[in-house]
Amino acid sequence: MSSGSPDKRRKMESALNQLKKHTVVVADTGDFNAIDEYKPQDATTNPSLILAAAKMPAYQHLVDEAIKYGIAKGGTEEEQAANTMDKLFVDFGLEILKKVPGRVSTEVDARLSFDKDEMVAKALKLIALYEEAGIGKERVLIKLSSTWEGIQAGKELEEKHGVHCNMTLLFSFAQAVACAEAKVTLISPFVGRILDWYKENTGRKSYEPHEDPGVLSVTKIYNYYKKFGYSTVVMGASFRNTGEVKALAGCDLLTISPGLLAELSQDHSVVTEMLNVEKAKACDLEKIHLDEKAFRWQHNEERMAVEKLSDGIRKFAADAVKLETMIKEKMLNVKNGQ
């Protein structure tokens, strides 16, 4: 016996399950205990998410293990703290990989955002730590800030080392074009932070999903990539509400916080595919090429993107400093036998 018409069954199905038919769903969290029930394919972390998780009692054992590792590696206090941070980021990644079948994104310290060589070196160190733990580089995405230097670091890591990169803090079309030309694996254009900027800097306080400036930005990037056959895939990130998520159904991937995953799992409205390759190929976009000078000029022309990129780097760097300070205090306690 059928349980009703296909339409009725679809209405009973959660928005999250419908979304998974069009898009790869990724969990955006360092709190890996929050991942299980939503069955995401991949997971993403960043310094702010790791800081939040590292403060939770449930994860203190990971912090303690990383500190032991950092102290055992020796060197100056700064070197010990840096080794501890790297180990902690990787240890969270390893735990996440026990919960997801796909990949985890681990972020390079935002304080290196303008130093290509240092970003490459840090990325290779993180990959080496994963490999020491038995995880191959195909299951890891290295997150890099989408500065010109970050994009060139991504290009070098992909071409010379076979390391897959996830370009983050992406707000401008220029950043997206440069990433595609660098042939990085994946980009994370930020939806909600774009919306935040428009709310703060225009008189307008609310937007419907189809006119949300963050949604429009990601749609344009997706269409450009598909129209011109770039291999780089698009993963919308930083969502403020489920309307933004549903408005990007069909995007290659979407990374979503546990709070919004919970809302989507309780939502039974119909989710329709909004983005697809056919629509993208029919759209009216011209192919452009950006060298460094053209990139810097075009990115600079987008006030929102300039402000949100610098703000994003500052915030991630500030949280890295907070995490580092917490680690140094704990290290001192361990050394003093407390």
Salt bridges, closest charged atoms under 4 A:
GLU13 OE1 - LYS21 NZ 2.83
ASP36 OD2 - LYS99 NZ 3.41
ASP42 OD2 - ARG103 NE 3.74
GLU78 OE2 - LYS328 NZ 2.75
ASP86 OD2 - LYS122 NZ 3.08
ASP86 OD2 - LYS125 NZ 2.82
ASP91 OD1 - LYS87 NZ 2.96
GLU95 OE2 - LYS98 NZ 3.00
GLU107 OE1 - LYS143 NZ 3.45
ASP109 OD2 - ARG111 NH2 2.70
ASP117 OD1 - LYS116 NZ 3.40
GLU149 OE2 - ARG296 NH2 3.00
GLU156 OE1 - LYS116 NZ 2.54
GLU158 OE1 - HIS164 ND1 3.78
GLU159 OE2 - LYS155 NZ 3.01
GLU181 OE2 - HIS289 ND1 3.00
ASP196 OD2 - ARG240 NH2 2.69
GLU211 OE2 - ARG204 NH2 2.47
ASP252 OD2 - LYS226 NZ 2.91
ASP267 OD2 - LYS246 NZ 2.63
GLU292 OE2 - ARG296 NE 2.91
GLU307 OE2 - ARG303 NE 2.79
ASP311 OD2 - LYS308 NZ 3.66
ASP311 OD2 - LYS315 NZ 3.12
ASP319 OD1 - LYS322 NZ 3.50
GLU324 OE1 - ARG111 NH1 3.20
